[in-house]
Amino acid sequence: MPPPATRGTARPRHRFLWFVALWLLGVAGTALLVLPFHLMIAAAMHH
């Protein structure tokens, strides 16, 4: 009985989707971390 063909092809796509999800999570986390500083600088420049 041969192994299922979908198992070999789904693994790289699964890893790629995890990579994209973690990358987007990192970008969103960085943006949320920097946002207060950005707002403080914008407020300081406005006065």
Secondary structure, DSSP 4 states (H G I P E B T S, - for coil): -PPPHHHHHHHHHHHHHHHHHHHHHHHHHHHHHHHHHHHHHHHHHH-
